[in-house]
Amino acid sequence: MNANTRILLDKLQRLPPERQAEVEDFVDFLEKRDAQTRSEAAQRLGEAFKRLDALDEPAMSSEEIQAEIDAVRAERRARADRR
């Protein structure tokens, strides 16, 4: 257990029970929101894959992928140098 967790637990234990319940509700809310965000992101990713499949393009080779990566990096460096 790290120091931040210990501090948070100490603070939580000093709260009255009704406030502890509020904190628990808030933690539940955060977990639900994070799960919903992940679910929405997974859904968007799935939709993107469907659109890619619909294009019926051949898969890129590892050399083509590396060339794309290199081009983006070069463009990023050029923008940074202009600043």
N, C-alpha and C positions, 0 to 999 in steps of 0.2 A: 504494500500500500504506500503510495507516494505522499509527500507532505501536503499537497493540495487536497487530497482525499481525506486525510486525517483532519485537516482544518475544517473542511466542509461538514464532516460527520460530527465534530465537536459542536459546531454552530447549530446543526440540526438537532442535536440532543438537548440543547439549551432552550429550544422553542417549546411552547406549550403544545399539547397534542393536536389541537385544532389547526395550528399553523403547520405542524408536521404533515397533517393531511393535505393542506393546501400545497405544500412543497411536493408531496407525492403526486397530486393531481397534475401539477405543472410538469414534473418529470414524465408522467404518462403522456401528456400533451406533446412534449418534445419528441418522445420516441415515436408517437403516431405520425407527427409531421415529417420526421426524418424518413420513416418507412414509406409514407405517401410520396415523398420527393424521389426516393429510390425507385419506387414503382413507376412513377411517371417517366423518369429517365429511362428505365428499362423499356417501357412502352414506346417511347420516341426512338430508341435504338432499334427495336424490332421493326418499326415502321420504316426507318431508314434502310434497313437490310432488305425489306420487301421492295422498296423503290429501286435499290441497286439490282436486285434479282430481276426486276421487270425490264431493266435496260438490256439484259441478256448479253452483256459484254464479257469477253474472256478475262479471266483473272490476270492480274498484273504479275510479272515475274519479280523476283526479289531485286533484280538489277533496276527494273523500272521504279519500284518502290523507293529504292535508295536514291535514284536520280530525282524523284519528287521531293524527298526529304532534303537533299542537298540544295535544290533550287529554292525551297522555302527558307532554309537557313541563310543562303546567300542573299536573298531578298531582305531578310530581317537584319543582317549585318549592314547592308547598304543603307537601309533606313536609319539605323543607329549611327552610322558614320556621317549622315547628312545633318544630324542634330547638333 
